[in-house]
């Protein structure tokens, strides 16, 4: 069995170590695990349990990430490990994200970065997506895979909660082509109580990704009686429009009971109402986890560009350059005809 790897981004603080990868900045005694449940201190060194180890590997439609404006209709090799640096009671992937400690080893299998890049290349897919659990916590392995994938001429996608410090994010950004960032809500109270994290670092990560001119799409899971306050939602829409622009792609996902929450699913009328509110500020708003189409329309002339049925995508009036064939508006920069 491969040995655990020394982690990146930490410092010694007396007889303890402090992790500097994410904003939690866990300070750990010998043998203690961080909040993520996969990074631990041993003899004044920080180690990661998830280097060269995965818990899940699947070939997925890129739309499942969800990314609707990044090479639509493509397949992407999707990989994940265990653990997370947030503790959301409504987590939809809790079986692996809320898993760690000594049990982590039994949930994973060993694989090399080179082998994953070769598998993606041989599968004739878009590239590799780091997803299922929070990729930040397997940072070292993700970065190594991403470099191999980039060298093979393929794409890298990160599906993340955005809870990562600026320096490690800056070193990762050159190798990631697209980000799907989950904005859990828009108040510090919600983040602190429901995710055991903070809002501001997520906003800073989003601005950093946008500033690097990387493809970025946002996700907001609407949970009844948790983050469905309309005033806070409107403030989030204003922030997105102001800092990222009205052409930002936003996915509003419907909550279903999971993990520690047994509340009824988000009413569909609530989902439709919030999408109507969002469209007052943003041009591209999609509903997820609902049995209805999620079509892309030209924001200038209203022409149907792409229609979607589940993860099946059909092109309509879109040029090979990703422009509306009626008014020449650029709709999707990364488009495969």
VOBA-1610 file (N, C-alpha, C; in pm, whole numbers, padded with zeros to 5 digits, always signed):
BEGIN
Unk+00084-00120+00000Unk+00000+00000+00000Unk+00088+00125+00000Unk+00048+00225-00078Unk+00121+00350-00081Unk+00111+00421+00054Unk+00215+00493+00088Unk+00216+00567+00212Unk+00139+00698+00195Unk+00088+00752+00306Unk+00027+00883+00302Unk+00134+00986+00263Unk+00091+01091+00196Unk+00184+01191+00143Unk+00185+01316+00231Unk+00302+01375+00244Unk+00310+01503+00314Unk+00227+01605+00237Unk+00145+01678+00309Unk+00054+01773+00246Unk+00125+01904+00212Unk+00066+01974+00118Unk+00112+02109+00085Unk+00040+02209+00176Unk+00097+02327+00189Unk+00034+02439+00258Unk+00006+02412+00406Unk+00113+02412+00484Unk+00098+02407+00629Unk+00221+02469+00693Unk+00209+02499+00821Unk+00322+02552+00896Unk+00324+02490+01036Unk+00442+02485+01094Unk+00454+02435+01231Unk+00425+02549+01328Unk+00348+02518+01431Unk+00315+02615+01536Unk+00345+02546+01670Unk+00465+02567+01719Unk+00508+02496+01839Unk+00516+02348+01811Unk+00447+02269+01894Unk+00446+02124+01872Unk+00325+02080+01790Unk+00257+02175+01727Unk+00142+02146+01643Unk+00171+02187+01498Unk+00078+02154+01408Unk+00086+02201+01270Unk-00044+02271+01234Unk-00032+02374+01153Unk-00150+02448+01107Unk-00164+02432+00956Unk-00278+02378+00913Unk-00306+02364+00771Unk-00342+02500+00714Unk-00288+02532+00597Unk-00312+02661+00533Unk-00382+02646+00398Unk-00438+02529+00374Unk-00503+02503+00245Unk-00637+02574+00233Unk-00718+02567+00336Unk-00850+02631+00330Unk-00867+02727+00445Unk-00971+02810+00443Unk-00987+02914+00545Unk-01009+02863+00687Unk-01037+02736+00707Unk-01048+02685+00843Unk-00915+02698+00917Unk-00805+02679+00846Unk-00670+02687+00904Unk-00661+02604+01032Unk-00700+02478+01023Unk-00700+02390+01139Unk-00561+02380+01201Unk-00553+02396+01331Unk-00429+02376+01406Unk-00441+02243+01479Unk-00352+02149+01446Unk-00371+02009+01485Unk-00258+01958+01574Unk-00298+01885+01677Unk-00202+01815+01761Unk-00167+01682+01696Unk-00067+01615+01751Unk-00021+01488+01696Unk-00136+01387+01689Unk-00160+01333+01568Unk-00264+01234+01548Unk-00402+01291+01523Unk-00418+01422+01527Unk-00550+01484+01512Unk-00583+01508+01366Unk-00709+01484+01330Unk-00760+01508+01195Unk-00814+01650+01184Unk-00803+01707+01063Unk-00865+01835+01036Unk-01014+01820+01016Unk-01083+01932+00998Unk-01227+01931+00974Unk-01261+01847+00852Unk-01173+01845+00754Unk-01197+01769+00630Unk-01194+01619+00651Unk-01138+01573+00765Unk-01132+01431+00801Unk-01034+01348+00717Unk-00949+01415+00637Unk-00852+01338+00559Unk-00710+01395+00568Unk-00691+01502+00641Unk-00558+01558+00660Unk-00530+01554+00810Unk-00410+01506+00846Unk-00382+01486+00988Unk-00237+01522+01020Unk-00212+01546+01148Unk-00078+01580+01196Unk-00010+01457+01253Unk+00118+01444+01222Unk+00197+01335+01277Unk+00342+01380+01286Unk+00396+01385+01408Unk+00535+01425+01429Unk+00566+01559+01363Unk+00477+01656+01383Unk+00492+01794+01334Unk+00491+01804+01182Unk+00432+01705+01116Unk+00415+01707+00970Unk+00267+01688+00940Unk+00217+01759+00839Unk+00079+01742+00795Unk+00075+01643+00680Unk-00011+01542+00689Unk-00023+01440+00587Unk-00164+01440+00528Unk-00174+01392+00403Unk-00302+01370+00339Unk-00325+01221+00318Unk-00446+01175+00349Unk-00481+01034+00329Unk-00530+01005+00188Unk-00551+01108+00107Unk-00620+01088-00021Unk-00530+01112-00142Unk-00400+01100-00125Unk-00310+01112-00239Unk-00301+00978-00311Unk-00321+00980-00444Unk-00319+00858-00527Unk-00431+00761-00488Unk-00539+00815-00431Unk-00652+00731-00392Unk-00782+00797-00433Unk-00875+00716-00484Unk-01007+00765-00524Unk-01116+00677-00463Unk-01234+00737-00449Unk-01351+00662-00404Unk-01452+00644-00516Unk-01439+00725-00622Unk-01536+00717-00732Unk-01472+00761-00863Unk-01500+00688-00970Unk-01458+00724-01106Unk-01573+00689-01199Unk-01624+00786-01272Unk-01734+00762-01365Unk-01718+00852-01487Unk-01778+00811-01597Unk-01786+00896-01716Unk-01921+00966-01712Unk-01921+01098-01707Unk-02044+01176-01693Unk-02060+01276-01806Unk-02184+01312-01836Unk-02205+01429-01923Unk-02156+01555-01852Unk-02099+01646-01925Unk-02050+01770-01866Unk-02166+01847-01801Unk-02286+01827-01854Unk-02404+01895-01798Unk-02435+01852-01655Unk-02383+01737-01614Unk-02412+01686-01480Unk-02334+01759-01373Unk-02234+01838-01411Unk-02145+01898-01311Unk-02208+02004-01221Unk-02297+02093-01253Unk-02347+02118-01389Unk-02269+02230-01458Unk-02235+02206-01585Unk-02177+02308-01672Unk-02254+02304-01803Unk-02325+02410-01836Unk-02409+02414-01955Unk-02347+02493-02069Unk-02247+02575-02039Unk-02187+02661-02141Unk-02040+02627-02165Unk-02000+02506-02130Unk-01862+02462-02147Unk-01863+02330-02222Unk-01835+02337-02354Unk-01836+02220-02441Unk-01962+02135-02418Unk-02080+02193-02437Unk-02204+02119-02414Unk-02213+01993-02498Unk-02270+01889-02436Unk-02283+01760-02503Unk-02163+01669-02488Unk-02059+01717-02419Unk-01937+01637-02403Unk-01948+01543-02284Unk-01862+01441-02285Unk-01844+01354-02169Unk-01714+01390-02099Unk-01711+01370-01967Unk-01591+01402-01890Unk-01569+01293-01786Unk-01445+01249-01772Unk-01410+01150-01671Unk-01413+01219-01535Unk-01500+01171-01446Unk-01523+01238-01318Unk-01466+01156-01204Unk-01390+01222-01116Unk-01322+01152-01008Unk-01346+01223-00875Unk-01347+01145-00767Unk-01362+01202-00634Unk-01302+01110-00529Unk-01278+01166-00410Unk-01224+01088-00298Unk-01328+01087-00186Unk-01285+01104-00063Unk-01376+01113+00051Unk-01343+01239+00130Unk-01439+01282+00213Unk-01416+01396+00300Unk-01460+01528+00239Unk-01469+01630+00324Unk-01509+01764+00280Unk-01470+01865+00387Unk-01446+01990+00346Unk-01415+02094+00444Unk-01538+02176+00482Unk-01657+02130+00441Unk-01782+02182+00493Unk-01862+02067+00551Unk-01959+02099+00635Unk-02039+01997+00703Unk-02187+02030+00686Unk-02234+02030+00562Unk-02372+02067+00532Unk-02467+01955+00572Unk-02567+01988+00652Unk-02665+01888+00696Unk-02748+01836+00579Unk-02753+01914+00470Unk-02835+01878+00354Unk-02750+01822+00241Unk-02629+01778+00270Unk-02536+01732+00166Unk-02598+01623+00079Unk-02589+01640-00052Unk-02646+01546-00147Unk-02550+01430-00179Unk-02421+01445-00145Unk-02321+01340-00170Unk-02257+01295-00039Unk-02337+01293+00067Unk-02284+01269+00201Unk-02216+01133+00216Unk-02254+01033+00133Unk-02197+00900+00150Unk-02044+00900+00138Unk-01990+00992+00058Unk-01843+01000+00049Unk-01789+01129+00108Unk-01865+01238+00099Unk-01813+01367+00145Unk-01803+01374+00298Unk-01893+01306+00368Unk-01891+01309+00514Unk-01831+01179+00569Unk-01721+01142+00511Unk-01657+01014+00541Unk-01508+01039+00553Unk-01444+00981+00653Unk-01301+01004+00666Unk-01244+00929+00785Unk-01129+00977+00833Unk-01063+00911+00944Unk-01009+00775+00904Unk-01004+00682+00999Unk-00950+00549+00971Unk-01034+00475+00867Unk-01163+00508+00858Unk-01250+00441+00762Unk-01221+00483+00617Unk-01150+00593+00599Unk-01127+00647+00465Unk-01054+00547+00376Unk-00956+00476+00432Unk-00875+00387+00351Unk-00959+00276+00286Unk-01053+00221+00363Unk-01135+00113+00312Unk-01233+00155+00205Unk-01258+00287+00194Unk-01354+00339+00096Unk-01288+00374-00036Unk-01156+00364-00043Unk-01084+00411-00162Unk-00999+00302-00225Unk-00957+00330-00347Unk-00864+00241-00418Unk-00752+00328-00474Unk-00639+00264-00502Unk-00522+00338-00544Unk-00515+00349-00696Unk-00470+00463-00743Unk-00456+00489-00886Unk-00358+00605-00902Unk-00289+00609-01014Unk-00192+00717-01037Unk-00251+00826-01124Unk-00194+00944-01113Unk-00239+01057-01196Unk-00219+01026-01344Unk-00107+00964-01376Unk-00077+00932-01516Unk-00179+00834-01572Unk-00218+00736-01492Unk-00315+00636-01537Unk-00451+00701-01565Unk-00490+00798-01483Unk-00617+00866-01504Unk-00615+00951-01630Unk-00503+01020-01653Unk-00491+01100-01774Unk-00495+01012-01899Unk-00430+00897-01891Unk-00430+00804-02004Unk-00570+00748-02028Unk-00642+00721-01920Unk-00779+00670-01935Unk-00868+00774-02002Unk-00854+00899-01961Unk-00933+01006-02023Unk-00900+01019-02170Unk-00771+01010-02203Unk-00727+01023-02343Unk-00781+00908-02427Unk-00775+00788-02375Unk-00821+00671-02448Unk-00973+00668-02461Unk-01043+00735-02369Unk-01190+00738-02372Unk-01244+00841-02469Unk-01154+00920-02527Unk-01196+01023-02624Unk-01299+01117-02562Unk-01275+01158-02438Unk-01365+01250-02369Unk-01300+01387-02357Unk-01371+01479-02296Unk-01324+01617-02284Unk-01202+01628-02194Unk-01201+01549-02088Unk-01092+01557-01991Unk-01136+01500-01859Unk-01094+01563-01749Unk-01122+01513-01615Unk-01192+01620-01532Unk-01296+01577-01458Unk-01366+01664-01363Unk-01337+01616-01222Unk-01304+01710-01135Unk-01277+01680-00994Unk-01405+01716-00920Unk-01473+01616-00865Unk-01612+01634-00826Unk-01652+01529-00722Unk-01781+01516-00698Unk-01842+01421-00603Unk-01821+01464-00458Unk-01695+01476-00412Unk-01670+01540-00283Unk-01591+01668-00311Unk-01551+01741-00210Unk-01482+01869-00233Unk-01338+01844-00280Unk-01304+01883-00403Unk-01170+01858-00456Unk-01058+01929-00381Unk-01088+02040-00315Unk-00983+02111-00242Unk-00910+02019-00146Unk-00981+01927-00083Unk-00916+01846+00019Unk-00826+01737-00040Unk-00840+01708-00170Unk-00738+01622-00233Unk-00653+01705-00330Unk-00618+01823-00283Unk-00548+01923-00363Unk-00424+01869-00431Unk-00338+01802-00356Unk-00210+01756-00411Unk-00232+01658-00527Unk-00326+01566-00507Unk-00354+01468-00612Unk-00424+01533-00731Unk-00518+01623-00702Unk-00587+01694-00811Unk-00488+01771-00896Unk-00396+01842-00834Unk-00298+01921-00908Unk-00210+01832-00995Unk-00170+01718-00941Unk-00086+01627-01019Unk-00162+01569-01139Unk-00288+01531-01117Unk-00371+01481-01227Unk-00389+01590-01332Unk-00423+01711-01285Unk-00450+01822-01376Unk-00331+01852-01466Unk-00210+01842-01413Unk-00091+01867-01493Unk-00076+01759-01602Unk-00102+01634-01565Unk-00095+01525-01663Unk-00201+01543-01771Unk-00322+01580-01730Unk-00433+01599-01823Unk-00403+01714-01918Unk-00350+01821-01864Unk-00316+01938-01946Unk-00209+01901-02048Unk-00111+01822-02005Unk-00004+01780-02097Unk-00058+01692-02209Unk-00169+01622-02183Unk-00230+01536-02284Unk-00321+01614-02378Unk-00333+01743-02356Unk-00416+01827-02443Unk-00564+01824-02410Unk-00599+01776-02289Unk-00738+01767-02247Unk-00773+01878-02148Unk-00899+01882-02105Unk-00948+01987-02018Unk-00964+01938-01874Unk-00956+02033-01780Unk-00978+02006-01638Unk-01094+02089-01588Unk-01179+02026-01508Unk-01297+02092-01452Unk-01299+02069-01301Unk-01321+02175-01224Unk-01330+02163-01078Unk-01470+02200-01031Unk-01535+02106-00963Unk-01667+02129-00905Unk-01645+02149-00755Unk-01666+02270-00705Unk-01615+02307-00574Unk-01710+02394-00494Unk-01691+02392-00362Unk-01763+02486-00275Unk-01691+02619-00262Unk-01574+02630-00323Unk-01500+02756-00324Unk-01428+02789-00194Unk-01424+02693-00101Unk-01364+02722+00030Unk-01217+02681+00028Unk-01136+02769-00030Unk-00993+02744-00048Unk-00922+02878-00033Unk-00801+02875+00019Unk-00724+02998+00038Unk-00668+03050-00094Unk-00641+03180-00102Unk-00599+03242-00229Unk-00473+03184-00290Unk-00370+03154-00210Unk-00244+03106-00266Unk-00257+02969-00333Unk-00313+02868-00265Unk-00330+02740-00335Unk-00423+02750-00456Unk-00525+02836-00448Unk-00612+02854-00564Unk-00536+02916-00679Unk-00451+03014-00650Unk-00372+03078-00756Unk-00279+02979-00825Unk-00223+02886-00751Unk-00133+02787-00809Unk-00209+02679-00887Unk-00337+02663-00856Unk-00419+02563-00925Unk-00483+02617-01053Unk-00521+02744-01051Unk-00597+02805-01160Unk-00537+02783-01299Unk-00405+02794-01318Unk-00350+02775-01454Unk-00382+02639-01516Unk-00414+02540-01434Unk-00437+02405-01486Unk-00586+02369-01496Unk-00674+02454-01443Unk-00818+02426-01445Unk-00883+02514-01552Unk-00961+02453-01639Unk-01024+02526-01750Unk-01163+02578-01717Unk-01233+02510-01627Unk-01369+02552-01593Unk-01398+02519-01447Unk-01472+02609-01383Unk-01511+02592-01243Unk-01662+02595-01231Unk-01716+02502-01155Unk-01855+02507-01111Unk-01851+02529-00960Unk-01894+02647-00916Unk-01883+02684-00774Unk-02021+02686-00711Unk-02034+02618-00599Unk-02160+02610-00525Unk-02166+02723-00423Unk-02255+02819-00447Unk-02283+02923-00348Unk-02397+02870-00261Unk-02366+02834-00138Unk-02465+02770-00051Unk-02577+02866-00010Unk-02545+02993-00003Unk-02640+03095+00040Unk-02571+03229+00034Unk-02628+03330+00100Unk-02565+03461+00091Unk-02565+03537+00223Unk-02565+03464+00334Unk-02548+03528+00464Unk-02444+03451+00543Unk-02369+03523+00625Unk-02270+03459+00710Unk-02338+03366+00810Unk-02456+03407+00858Unk-02529+03325+00955Unk-02560+03187+00897Unk-02605+03185+00772Unk-02637+03057+00709Unk-02512+02972+00695Unk-02404+03031+00643Unk-02281+02954+00624Unk-02230+02900+00757Unk-02229+02985+00858Unk-02174+02944+00988Unk-02258+02833+01052Unk-02389+02847+01044Unk-02476+02751+01111Unk-02495+02622+01032Unk-02509+02633+00899Unk-02546+02518+00818Unk-02429+02447+00750Unk-02317+02516+00731Unk-02204+02452+00664Unk-02079+02445+00750Unk-02081+02515+00865Unk-01966+02525+00955Unk-01848+02592+00886Unk-01880+02687+00798Unk-01778+02760+00723Unk-01818+02908+00719Unk-01756+02985+00630Unk-01781+03129+00621Unk-01808+03169+00477Unk-01887+03273+00459Unk-01926+03319+00326Unk-01816+03394+00254Unk-01748+03488+00322Unk-01657+03578+00252Unk-01546+03507+00175Unk-01482+03404+00231Unk-01378+03335+00152Unk-01432+03275+00022Unk-01557+03231+00022Unk-01617+03177-00100Unk-01631+03288-00204Unk-01678+03404-00159Unk-01692+03517-00251Unk-01556+03559-00308Unk-01453+03556-00224Unk-01319+03593-00270Unk-01267+03492-00372Unk-01294+03364-00351Unk-01253+03262-00448Unk-01322+03283-00582Unk-01451+03312-00577Unk-01526+03335-00700Unk-01469+03454-00777Unk-01439+03562-00707Unk-01380+03680-00772Unk-01243+03647-00828Unk-01165+03566-00758Unk-01032+03529-00805Unk-01040+03446-00933Unk-01133+03353-00938Unk-01152+03271-01058Unk-01198+03357-01174Unk-01294+03444-01148Unk-01344+03534-01253Unk-01233+03626-01302Unk-01152+03676-01210Unk-01043+03765-01248Unk-00938+03698-01334Unk-00926+03566-01319Unk-00831+03489-01401Unk-00890+03454-01537Unk-01013+03497-01563Unk-01083+03476-01690Unk-01103+03328-01721Unk-01130+03252-01617Unk-01162+03111-01634Unk-01313+03096-01652Unk-01353+02990-01722Unk-01496+02966-01736Unk-01554+02935-01598Unk-01665+03002-01566Unk-01722+02993-01432Unk-01874+02985-01441Unk-01931+02884-01374Unk-02075+02875-01358Unk-02103+02853-01210Unk-02214+02912-01163Unk-02249+02906-01022Unk-02369+02816-00999Unk-02374+02757-00879Unk-02484+02670-00840Unk-02538+02716-00705Unk-02670+02715-00691Unk-02732+02744-00562Unk-02842+02642-00536Unk-02820+02556-00436Unk-02921+02459-00394Unk-03019+02530-00301Unk-03145+02538-00341Unk-03245+02609-00261Unk-03310+02511-00164Unk-03283+02532-00034Unk-03330+02443+00072Unk-03442+02513+00150Unk-03560+02453+00158Unk-03671+02518+00228Unk-03637+02553+00373Unk-03674+02676+00412Unk-03656+02724+00549Unk-03510+02736+00591Unk-03419+02728+00494Unk-03276+02738+00525Unk-03211+02855+00452Unk-03219+02852+00318Unk-03157+02960+00240Unk-03254+03015+00136Unk-03384+03009+00167Unk-03485+03054+00071Unk-03544+03189+00109Unk-03466+03268+00182Unk-03509+03405+00212Unk-03492+03490+00086Unk-03601+03549+00039Unk-03596+03618-00089Unk-03507+03741-00087Unk-03505+03812+00024Unk-03421+03932+00031Unk-03273+03896+00018Unk-03231+03789+00088Unk-03091+03745+00078Unk-03062+03697-00063Unk-03159+03630-00125Unk-03141+03582-00262Unk-03123+03698-00359Unk-03202+03802-00343Unk-03189+03920-00429Unk-03052+03984-00411Unk-03004+03990-00287Unk-02870+04046-00263Unk-02764+03962-00332Unk-02783+03831-00334Unk-02688+03743-00404Unk-02690+03771-00553Unk-02808+03789-00610Unk-02819+03819-00753Unk-02751+03952-00786Unk-02770+04051-00701Unk-02706+04181-00722Unk-02555+04169-00716Unk-02506+04088-00622Unk-02361+04070-00608Unk-02305+04002-00733Unk-02373+03898-00780Unk-02325+03825-00899Unk-02321+03919-01020Unk-02428+03993-01040Unk-02433+04083-01155Unk-02325+04191-01145Unk-02306+04245-01026Unk-02209+04353-01007Unk-02065+04306-01023Unk-02032+04188-00968Unk-01893+04143-00967Unk-01856+04051-01083Unk-01955+03983-01138Unk-01925+03885-01243Unk-01989+03916-01376Unk-02097+03994-01375Unk-02163+04031-01499Unk-02294+03958-01519Unk-02384+04018-01597Unk-02518+03963-01617Unk-02519+03837-01702Unk-02409+03808-01772Unk-02403+03686-01854Unk-02354+03565-01774Unk-02335+03582-01644Unk-02294+03469-01559Unk-02400+03360-01562Unk-02356+03235-01572Unk-02448+03121-01574Unk-02479+03078-01431Unk-02608+03070-01398Unk-02650+03032-01264Unk-02743+02911-01273Unk-02714+02809-01191Unk-02798+02691-01181Unk-02867+02691-01045Unk-02998+02690-01044Unk-03076+02680-00922Unk-03123+02536-00908Unk-03075+02466-00805Unk-03105+02325-00789Unk-03209+02301-00681Unk-03298+02209-00708Unk-03403+02174-00614Unk-03351+02077-00510Unk-03376+02108-00384Unk-03336+02021-00272Unk-03427+01899-00260Unk-03365+01785-00229Unk-03438+01664-00189Unk-03379+01615-00057Unk-03459+01550+00028Unk-03409+01505+00158Unk-03282+01422+00144Unk-03183+01454+00227Unk-03055+01384+00223Unk-02980+01404+00354Unk-02896+01310+00386Unk-02806+01315+00501Unk-02885+01340+00630Unk-02868+01458+00692Unk-02930+01485+00822Unk-03059+01565+00813Unk-03106+01593+00693Unk-03228+01671+00675Unk-03337+01588+00611Unk-03455+01594+00669Unk-03568+01517+00618Unk-03683+01606+00572Unk-03657+01736+00558Unk-03759+01827+00510Unk-03806+01784+00371Unk-03930+01820+00338Unk-03983+01789+00206Unk-03903+01861+00098Unk-03904+01807-00024Unk-03832+01875-00133Unk-03881+02018-00151Unk-03794+02100-00207Unk-03831+02238-00237Unk-03952+02240-00331Unk-04059+02311-00296Unk-04175+02316-00386Unk-04136+02371-00522Unk-04191+02311-00627Unk-04156+02355-00761Unk-04195+02501-00785Unk-04304+02546-00723Unk-04344+02686-00741Unk-04241+02780-00682Unk-04175+02737-00576Unk-04067+02818-00517Unk-03949+02824-00614Unk-03915+02712-00674Unk-03806+02709-00771Unk-03836+02803-00888Unk-03956+02797-00939Unk-03993+02883-01052Unk-03992+03030-01012Unk-04036+03059-00891Unk-04035+03198-00845Unk-03893+03252-00835Unk-03803+03173-00775Unk-03666+03219-00760Unk-03597+03231-00896Unk-03630+03144-00990Unk-03571+03157-01124Unk-03621+03285-01191Unk-03747+03320-01169Unk-03800+03445-01225Unk-03728+03565-01164Unk-03703+03559-01034Unk-03630+03668-00967Unk-03488+03678-01024Unk-03422+03563-01037Unk-03284+03562-01087Unk-03273+03618-01227Unk-03373+03592-01310Unk-03369+03639-01449Unk-03387+03790-01461Unk-03423+03854-01353Unk-03427+04000-01354Unk-03285+04058-01350Unk-03189+03974-01312Unk-03051+04021-01296Unk-02953+03950-01391Unk-02982+03824-01426Unk-02889+03743-01504Unk-02956+03688-01629Unk-02876+03671-01735Unk-02929+03624-01863Unk-02945+03473-01871Unk-02861+03400-01799Unk-02862+03254-01810Unk-02892+03193-01674Unk-03016+03153-01654Unk-03060+03091-01529Unk-03126+02958-01562Unk-03079+02851-01498Unk-03131+02718-01525Unk-03181+02652-01397Unk-03286+02572-01411Unk-03339+02495-01299Unk-03285+02353-01305Unk-03235+02303-01190Unk-03180+02169-01183Unk-03258+02081-01087Unk-03243+01950-01101Unk-03315+01851-01021Unk-03466+01861-01041Unk-03506+01900-01162Unk-03647+01911-01195Unk-03672+01849-01332Unk-03789+01789-01349Unk-03819+01721-01475Unk-03876+01820-01576Unk-03791+01902-01626Unk-03831+01995-01730Unk-03707+02035-01808Unk-03728+02093-01923Unk-03617+02130-02008Unk-03539+02246-01948Unk-03414+02256-01986Unk-03328+02367-01944Unk-03264+02423-02070Unk-03344+02494-02147Unk-03298+02542-02276Unk-03212+02667-02263Unk-03122+02685-02359Unk-03043+02807-02369Unk-03102+02894-02479Unk-03141+03015-02441Unk-03195+03111-02536Unk-03098+03226-02554Unk-03097+03285-02671Unk-03015+03403-02694Unk-03070+03517-02609Unk-02986+03581-02527Unk-03035+03689-02441Unk-03068+03817-02518Unk-03025+03825-02644Unk-03051+03944-02724Unk-03181+03933-02803Unk-03198+03822-02877Unk-03315+03810-02965Unk-03411+03698-02925Unk-03376+03619-02821Unk-03465+03516-02772Unk-03467+03387-02852Unk-03381+03372-02950Unk-03376+03252-03033Unk-03333+03131-02952Unk-03395+03015-02978Unk-03354+02891-02912Unk-03218+02848-02966Unk-03122+02836-02876Unk-02985+02801-02913Unk-02958+02652-02890Unk-02984+02607-02768Unk-02967+02467-02731Unk-03089+02422-02652Unk-03138+02303-02679Unk-03243+02244-02597Unk-03187+02124-02525Unk-03238+02099-02404Unk-03187+01990-02322Unk-03304+01907-02269Unk-03286+01777-02277Unk-03378+01682-02216Unk-03295+01592-02128Unk-03304+01615-01996Unk-03211+01552-01902Unk-03069+01593-01942Unk-02982+01497-01978Unk-02846+01533-02017Unk-02825+01522-02167Unk-02933+01512-02241Unk-02924+01509-02386Unk-02936+01652-02440Unk-02840+01691-02523Unk-02835+01828-02573Unk-02856+01828-02724Unk-02940+01919-02770Unk-02966+01932-02913Unk-02939+02075-02956Unk-02859+02092-03060Unk-02827+02225-03111Unk-02937+02275-03205Unk-02963+02405-03200Unk-03061+02467-03288Unk-02991+02579-03366Unk-03022+02703-03339Unk-02963+02813-03416Unk-02833+02861-03353Unk-02732+02776-03357Unk-02600+02813-03305Unk-02495+02782-03410Unk-02405+02875-03432Unk-02301+02859-03533Unk-02186+02777-03477Unk-02095+02727-03564Unk-01978+02654-03514Unk-01891+02737-03419Unk-01904+02868-03426Unk-01827+02955-03336Unk-01901+02980-03205Unk-02018+02917-03186Unk-02093+02934-03063Unk-02177+03060-03059Unk-02211+03115-03176Unk-02289+03238-03184Unk-02432+03211-03229Unk-02521+03300-03189Unk-02659+03293-03235Unk-02662+03317-03386Unk-02726+03228-03458Unk-02729+03242-03603Unk-02825+03352-03649Unk-02908+03402-03560Unk-03001+03508-03597Unk-02941+03648-03576Unk-02869+03667-03466Unk-02817+03803-03438Unk-02666+03808-03416Unk-02598+03691-03422Unk-02453+03681-03411Unk-02401+03706-03269Unk-02490+03704-03170Unk-02446+03718-03031Unk-02368+03595-02989Unk-02251+03616-02919Unk-02172+03505-02869Unk-02243+03443-02749Unk-02276+03317-02760Unk-02350+03248-02654Unk-02259+03155-02575Unk-02183+03070-02645Unk-02097+02971-02580Unk-01961+02973-02646Unk-01861+03019-02572Unk-01725+03027-02625Unk-01666+02889-02649Unk-01696+02796-02558Unk-01642+02661-02568Unk-01751+02570-02620Unk-01760+02560-02752Unk-01867+02484-02814Unk-01812+02385-02915Unk-01862+02260-02909Unk-01823+02158-03007Unk-01944+02133-03096Unk-01942+02174-03225Unk-02057+02153-03312Unk-02087+02004-03333
//
